[in-house]
Amino acid sequence: MPLRQLAPALGALLLLAGCALPPAATTKSEAQCVCAACPACPAVEPPQPPRAPARPLQAARWEEVKGWGGDNLAEAHGALLASCSVLAKQPAWRGVCEEARALPAQDAALRGFFEARFRPWRVVNPDESREGLVTGYYEPLLRGSRERSKTFAHAIYGVPDDLLVVDLGELYPELKNFRLRGRLDGRKVVPYWSRAELTPQAPALAGKALLWVADPIELFFLQVQGSGRVELPDGRHQRVGYAEQNGHPYLSIGRWLVEKGELRLEDASMQGIQAWARANPKRVGELLNANPSFVFFRELPDSGGGPIGALGVPLTPGRSIAVDPRAIPLGAPVFLSTTQPGSEKLLQRLVLAQDTGGAIKGAVRADFFWGFGAEAGALAGRMRQRGEMWALLPVDLLPGNATK
């Protein structure tokens, strides 16, 4: 049978085995729950990620974009210029990005610019529905040290030397966007070690500790978020970001607690899991090992801006989102119409599609970046809203070209 016919089946087999995951470098973990830390989410995962429709973008008029006239577009100017630092390399975006750089950060000027130079495209799901899930994420802060101690006993690990990562798309174009992760056992490639096997005594982790932190549950959620900062004893902050993953699928520890009768579904939030762990310190290892996925990190310079998203630019709090790039071009402006976390208060604003995530699948699906620290974490943790989205593309760029 020709490889062209075999490739889809092979790709599906690898996904089912938990060995292949999208290769995009992102602040979000490559194997996470549907909405990193929102209430009830760690206990509920869909059996299959939503499909992106063949034509996820449908032509719309500006008057159909809900809330377009109410946003202060000047607040999104910096995020727009960040996207343009990448998009301007593409001919279809070069002209509008040059014009954007010359514009003042004023609402009226930007509104006129978008209405003249862009066209709105409504984002739709495969079933033609127009609403989807909007969750939130953030950059956490953990207390830690470069030295292990009784206080700081839990390691943030760098990528082990024996982790093999094969980009299947380099060998077979039909398998573009899939990676195979494993290790060598003699001459065979076998699945990489699971979380339970990656104990501090595991030879693979010897010498790979980057930093040591105080709280194992906070470390777990750092892996879910995919990036964060560690406050060292002298007050300095060290930023860390996603580097690799062990190839095992994410299994929800919230779901595990619910199935064990330890938590009610409505209590299986990030905060609920943390409270359970503090009340049951001797069972934390058992809890975490219920999820075989494990994320490895790298140290990053703290430039003072947000973490680096999949587009390769710093994320802007309140103006950056993670999307499924099969539906929305990475870097594109998007107008988002949703509500504030846990409320009916409208949240309608221009955002930039600057990140992706292993769980951000489907057309009308967004993860809203709230920023850094505890306050951002509280907002992200409560956010599980319904929303609508419009991708804004240059007038001469057709969606068929944009979503390839």
KOLKOLNU-705014 format. One line per field, with one value per residue (C-alpha): residue number from 1; x, y, z. Coordinates in steps of 0.2 Angstrom, whole numbers. Example, Ala and Ser with C-alpha at 12.3 -4.5 7.8 and 13.67 -1.06 7.14 Angstrom:
seq = (1|2) $
px = (62|68) $
py = (-22|-5) $
pz = (39|36) $
***
This chain:
seq = (1|2|3|4|5|6|7|8|9|10|11|12|13|14|15|16|17|18|19|20|21|22|23|24|25|26|27|28|29|30|31|32|33|34|35|36|37|38|39|40|41|42|43|44|45|46|47|48|49|50|51|52|53|54|55|56|57|58|59|60|61|62|63|64|65|66|67|68|69|70|71|72|73|74|75|76|77|78|79|80|81|82|83|84|85|86|87|88|89|90|91|92|93|94|95|96|97|98|99|100|101|102|103|104|105|106|107|108|109|110|111|112|113|114|115|116|117|118|119|120|121|122|123|124|125|126|127|128|129|130|131|132|133|134|135|136|137|138|139|140|141|142|143|144|145|146|147|148|149|150|151|152|153|154|155|156|157|158|159|160|161|162|163|164|165|166|167|168|169|170|171|172|173|174|175|176|177|178|179|180|181|182|183|184|185|186|187|188|189|190|191|192|193|194|195|196|197|198|199|200|201|202|203|204|205|206|207|208|209|210|211|212|213|214|215|216|217|218|219|220|221|222|223|224|225|226|227|228|229|230|231|232|233|234|235|236|237|238|239|240|241|242|243|244|245|246|247|248|249|250|251|252|253|254|255|256|257|258|259|260|261|262|263|264|265|266|267|268|269|270|271|272|273|274|275|276|277|278|279|280|281|282|283|284|285|286|287|288|289|290|291|292|293|294|295|296|297|298|299|300|301|302|303|304|305|306|307|308|309|310|311|312|313|314|315|316|317|318|319|320|321|322|323|324|325|326|327|328|329|330|331|332|333|334|335|336|337|338|339|340|341|342|343|344|345|346|347|348|349|350|351|352|353|354|355|356|357|358|359|360|361|362|363|364|365|366|367|368|369|370|371|372|373|374|375|376|377|378|379|380|381|382|383|384|385|386|387|388|389|390|391|392|393|394|395|396|397|398|399|400|401|402|403|404) $
px = (0|7|13|0|-13|-4|0|-17|-19|-1|-4|-20|-12|2|-11|-20|-4|0|16|13|9|9|26|22|32|19|17|4|8|7|-4|-16|-34|-47|-45|-30|-37|-55|-69|-74|-63|-49|-63|-70|-62|-70|-66|-61|-55|-67|-64|-60|-73|-67|-72|-71|-72|-87|-88|-96|-100|-92|-110|-111|-96|-104|-96|-84|-89|-86|-68|-54|-43|-28|-25|-22|-10|6|0|-4|13|20|11|16|35|31|17|26|37|22|17|-2|2|17|7|-5|9|19|4|0|18|15|-2|-4|-10|-27|-44|-51|-36|-35|-54|-53|-37|-46|-62|-53|-39|-47|-62|-71|-74|-85|-78|-89|-89|-91|-109|-111|-114|-106|-103|-89|-79|-68|-56|-42|-23|-10|9|11|24|32|44|60|79|94|98|88|83|69|59|63|62|53|63|59|68|76|75|84|98|89|73|71|60|57|48|38|34|53|52|34|25|8|13|16|13|17|31|36|43|52|69|81|80|94|90|71|62|50|39|47|46|30|28|28|44|52|56|70|81|78|95|87|84|102|109|94|86|85|77|69|52|42|25|22|5|10|24|10|0|16|17|-1|1|18|27|30|42|51|55|72|78|86|70|75|63|69|57|55|46|40|54|47|35|37|24|12|-6|-13|-25|-35|-30|-47|-56|-46|-51|-69|-69|-61|-75|-62|-70|-87|-87|-90|-75|-63|-55|-37|-40|-50|-36|-24|-34|-36|-17|-13|-26|-18|1|5|-6|1|12|-2|-12|1|6|-12|-7|8|11|27|33|52|57|70|76|71|77|65|63|50|36|24|30|33|19|18|20|37|32|28|10|0|-11|-29|-25|-17|-27|-22|-32|-32|-21|-31|-45|-37|-21|-8|-4|-21|-31|-47|-62|-69|-86|-88|-91|-81|-75|-90|-102|-113|-104|-98|-80|-79|-62|-49|-36|-22|-20|-2|-2|-8|-11|-13|-31|-36|-44|-59|-64|-73|-61|-50|-39|-38|-21|-24|-6|5|3|-11|-24|-22|-23|-39|-47|-41|-47|-65|-65|-76|-87|-97|-91|-91|-76|-72|-55|-49|-39|-32|-45|-35|-32|-44|-48|-43|-25|-25|-29|-17) $
py = (0|17|28|41|29|22|38|44|27|27|45|39|24|35|47|33|26|43|44|58|76|92|100|118|127|134|141|128|110|98|86|95|95|105|120|120|126|131|124|106|105|93|81|81|78|75|58|65|83|93|93|109|112|112|130|137|155|163|180|193|212|224|227|209|208|209|223|230|248|246|241|252|246|256|244|230|240|233|215|219|225|210|199|210|206|189|191|205|192|186|196|196|204|215|231|231|228|242|253|247|252|270|272|281|270|279|270|280|278|259|257|266|256|239|244|249|236|221|210|201|182|173|157|143|125|109|108|127|132|149|147|138|136|150|146|155|152|162|162|156|161|147|149|140|138|132|121|106|107|101|117|115|97|95|97|106|96|99|88|71|65|49|56|53|65|61|74|62|76|78|60|59|75|65|65|84|91|74|69|52|52|37|30|17|-1|-10|-7|-4|12|10|22|35|33|38|50|36|29|46|47|58|42|39|38|48|63|63|81|87|97|116|122|116|121|120|113|98|102|120|111|100|115|123|108|111|129|126|141|151|160|154|167|163|166|183|189|187|178|164|161|143|138|121|112|94|81|62|57|50|56|68|59|71|70|79|65|53|61|61|43|39|48|60|76|81|86|104|104|97|114|119|126|111|99|110|109|90|88|99|88|72|75|56|53|67|55|43|57|64|47|44|56|48|64|73|90|96|114|126|142|158|176|187|201|209|205|190|172|168|160|148|163|167|183|188|186|202|200|202|203|186|170|152|145|130|135|123|136|153|159|160|179|185|198|190|199|189|191|181|185|188|173|165|179|186|203|205|203|209|214|213|200|192|173|171|154|136|122|103|105|120|110|116|131|142|138|150|151|168|174|183|187|183|179|174|187|181|163|166|173|159|146|153|155|143|153|152|164|169|174|183|182|199|196|208|212|203|187|173|161|146|153|158|142|131) $
pz = (0|-4|10|6|11|26|33|40|49|56|63|71|78|86|93|101|108|116|106|94|98|89|88|91|104|116|133|136|140|125|136|147|151|141|152|162|179|177|189|186|170|177|180|163|146|129|122|106|102|91|72|63|49|31|30|48|42|34|27|39|40|53|60|64|75|92|103|90|93|112|114|116|102|107|121|108|98|106|104|86|83|91|79|65|69|62|50|40|33|23|7|12|28|24|19|33|46|39|40|58|64|58|66|83|98|97|96|81|71|73|71|54|49|53|44|29|28|35|33|47|45|58|65|64|71|60|64|59|77|81|100|108|124|131|145|153|157|166|171|189|202|213|227|224|224|214|228|235|253|265|260|241|238|221|205|189|176|160|145|148|137|132|126|108|98|79|69|57|45|40|34|28|23|26|45|46|64|72|83|90|108|115|121|115|122|113|95|98|101|116|125|136|155|163|177|190|183|183|201|208|208|189|180|166|177|185|184|175|189|184|200|216|222|238|232|221|217|211|201|193|188|181|169|164|161|152|158|174|186|201|215|222|240|235|227|209|197|185|171|164|148|140|132|129|135|138|125|137|136|150|162|173|192|195|187|197|213|208|203|220|229|236|228|221|202|206|218|206|202|203|220|226|220|230|246|245|242|258|268|261|260|261|245|234|225|221|215|203|196|191|176|166|156|162|155|154|155|150|158|149|151|160|149|159|146|145|141|124|114|99|87|95|103|121|126|131|146|141|123|118|116|111|96|85|70|59|60|64|56|70|73|66|75|82|89|104|112|128|146|162|172|181|177|164|162|144|139|121|114|100|104|95|91|97|106|104|116|116|122|112|98|87|78|90|105|114|129|136|143|159|164|178|197|209|203|185|191|200|185|174|186|185|167|157|146|130|116|98|87|71|63|55|39|26|13|-1|10|7|22|11|9|28|35|25) $
***
